[in-house]
Amino acid sequence: MHPMQLLEELLYARGPGGKEEEVRVICERELREHCDETWIDDAGNLIGLIRAPNAPTDHAQTAASGMLIMAHLDEIAMAVRTINDDGSLQVTALGGANPVNFGMCPVDILGDAAVLPGVLSFGSMHVTRQSPQGADVQDGNVHWRDVHVVTRQSRRQLEEQGIRAGTRVVLSQHWRKPFYLQDAIGAHFMDDRAPVVAVLQAAAMVALTPSRLAQDTYFAFTTMEEETNAGALFAAHHLPCRTAVAVEVGPIATEYGTELSANPIVVVGDEKGHYTRSVTDALIAATQRAGYTPQPALLVDFASDASAILAVGALGRAGCIAIPTENTHGFEVVLPAGIEACAKSLTRFLMQGQT
């Protein structure tokens, strides 16, 4: 499948944390074509293994020498807190999102028995400060307490269809169509669908010449990254790996010295600390060998599956490579060339500079 067709299919798939099945099914279909083994672990991660035929055979050297490459399945979303008497829903964020990240928009309510339509509402602009949310709406300072989801169903009807506290609410498929502009593409949830495509492309390229791998490589499509990094932490504790690399979207900002281009961002550190210098250097060198100019960046307000792994000591070595992205956690804009550049750089990294 053409990478942009795959990306569009992934963008339409709904994947809130803890309910990533729609995204995982697509990834599994693509991944199993390239891997020696694929499976879903107890945390819901999709794992694909490409073995390195020339890796050392001594068990002492190979027991924990694998490479873990991660892109996450989940997206920022919402969860139901309570059902109001009129059938509207109070919701809260799943992951790092404010109401402005979604706007007033159509949503899909993922009930146990059905997917129901709803509309995310901040209330009318034509109210005064006498309305509970009036001041916040008028000031453009909307909080989750100001938000509700209109369902036009009764509390009983909702409960009968499996809507309850914790039910996931996501941006509707009606609102997920990508928008093409010149050399770029915009859509919600490029985080982390664009990196997912890059990792799948890298797996396909590595599978063509697995003899060039220096170590067994585990491609992990992880769960719950936007909330707790639970999937990545589980994978790090249960796979025989020494090094982890997260593949992410990277913010465009003057303060970080990053720009919207094909050139991958190599994250040197984030809010959880600095990445392993040797891994960062290897990612920079691989990006250069792939023909790109790396954008090293210290992203102070950012975190990834890899930095979460480092922070708890699940593995001792980790790095992060990212696709330059405008409007992270909003209507995100990336370059298709940026996805390709990330895939090629990651492949060079896994081949450790061999030609």
Phi, psi and omega in degrees: 000140178298140184306322181286329173294318178296317179301315181297318178299319180292325180294325179285337180288138182266133185215058175293154180306130181088354179214060187263015190303319183298321179287318184297322180299317179295314180298319180296318178303317182283319188291322186293344177289340189245348189252156174288325177216148169224146177200166175248125184272182185292342177270000182088003176291142169268126182240134172234135182245127168247117183280148176265107185301329185260013178292155179304143182264350179290124186300325181296330181274334187256353187303324180215056184243006184288166177252131180250115178251127189233135164227144187262148183279331192274168181227162172295144186201198180224161174227146179289131171267308181213159172257123179284164182300329181273006179088357173283162186243136167269132184231163175223167186284144165250107184093182186280082182220143168250162180307326182296337178296332180257321187075180173282116194202166174286145179228159172252129180258115190271077179288167180292327185255343183197159170261120186250148177278151175206173176229125176285125187232137172259358187091172185286147170286340186267053177227167178257183180287358175287335175284144185308318181261004188303313183296317182294318180294316180297325182274354184070025183243064188277133178247168180297334177293340180273355192255144168215163178250122176280127181243335185058032171230160180279164177303317181296316179301318180295315181296324179294336180261014173082026175268127184203179175303132181096347177302135181280140176235128185231162173301131185298150174300335177301335188251009189257003183295130179289155183238121183265131177221112180052242183266012186235171178220135181242144177185160166289147171074025163304331171273101013236030185292323178296312174299326176302315178297318179299318180293320177296321176296318179297318178300320179295319180291319179296322183295339179290327180221066182296341180296343180274354177287139177269342180210157174304139183239127179253119176264115185245126174254105199264158179260157166062025180296320186291346182246300189231354186061025186300319182295315180295319180296321177296314181298317181297327181280340189243351178257146183280067185242152176255329188229142177236140175229124175268140176249120194225178163266145181241134184290145174266121181199142177300322182296336179262351182071027181254152180224157179281104181204182177285338187295121183298147171271126172258114185279119181272338178187164178213198187295342179266352179135185182271145176283166182296124187302317183295325179289316177301314179299321180293323177293319177298313181296320179295320178298319178294319178296331178282355176097018182241164176258106183297150176248087177294138183210139172260105187263096189293323180252075188192153172203163181215172173303323183290319179289330175295321178296316178297319186298328181259002178073023179292325170223159184264351185226132181202155177211177182210132173238142189222150175273125179303131189218129173272142175066044180304139184064022174225218174276093194278143181239126175227166173260131172307325177296332177290324176295314179298318180297319178296317180297316181292320179295318179297320178298316178298321178299316182290330178278356177053041173082001179287149181243000000 
